Amino acid sequence: MNIENILIFCLACILAASIGTSNISVAMSPSYSARVTRRKYLIILGSAAIFLGAYFLGSNVLKTISKGIVYEGTFVSKINSFTFYINSILFLILANSFHVPISTTEIVVLSVVGIGIYEKTLNTEKFLQIALWWVATPFVIFVIAYIFERLIYLKIVDLLSKIRENTKIVFTLKTFTVAMGVYFSFSAGTNNAANSFGIVSAYKITGIKESLFFAGLFMALGGLIFSKNIMKTVGTKITNLGILRAAFLQFVEGTFLIIASILGIPVSVNQTITSGMVGIEFARKGKKAIENKFIITVILFWTIVPALSVITSITIRKILENLKYFLMQFT
């Protein structure tokens, strides 16, 4: 492995750690919001689950990132690979610094789109298919969460209140909530492992299984080391969930992610879970939920940052191309 390949591999590891930081904190945030157990235990469980999901069920999305959005051969160019990682890492570091759960998937995919536009290799049909999922998934999750809160939640609470052994019920619900958090973390791994190592696979630095192994490993390490603050932010600043709400959101959203992973569609873990929590907040507070400044901040990041990532991807690609020709004059 030459120096350039090693550098690309290292950038992929950094990107995987950044994605893991964001994904694990958001995936386990409903359990933290419901105060099910201590935050460090949630992080450990989420990290283990995200690794397993990446390794065992991440191959379909990895193939989409590496050669589905742009035509095969685009990332044979090392400049394109460096552009992808520089652009993606810059935006993810920005988001993690602000403790905002932006869409890591959108940043990564749109970085690829920017390169595809520059190289004229963009698979427009595939990208539009992915974009449709991006629009539909948060909306559907929001609606499901809203309906659950308005029509179902109180009925379940009323039913449980009639059962005498409340202590056992609470313990069972807490255990189920943590299990659903693990399930959601697993589903996050299945979908987002490709975001970091898809290009490494396309460049054939490592094989598919090796790429998934390292992606899962560094996502888990990123979550273990850095996810503490974002978990606290998401788990407390959007809405405070009860045990039932947390378990429900994690189950529904995890299932959506696994279906998308099987179909090879990269979707946003952060938008998925946050949309559900916002749906709960709107069901509880109505229009007053808009007064939540953090929700407004999240929406701004969701709309502005992805668009910027396309522009910066093209810009960085042009800068590196010009820099390449400049350096060639002195060699």
Buried (B, 14 or more C-beta within 10 A) or exposed (E): EEEEBEBBBEBBBBBBBBBBBBBBBBBBBBBBBBBBBEBEEBBBBBBBBBBBBBBEBBBBBBBBBBBBBBBEEBBEBBBBBBBBBBBBBBBBBBBBEEBBBBBBBBBBBBBBBBBBBBBEBBBEEBBEBBBEBBEEBBEBBBEBBBEBBBEEBEEEEEEEEEEEEEEEBEEEBBBBBBBBBBBBBBBBBBBBBBBBBBBBBBBEBBEBEEBBBBBBBBBBBBBBEBBBEBBBBBBEBBBBBBBBBBBBBBBBBBEBBBBBBEEBBBBBBBBBBBBBBBBBBBBBEEEEBEEBEBBEBBEEBBEEBBEBBBEBBBBBBEEBBEEEEEEEEEE
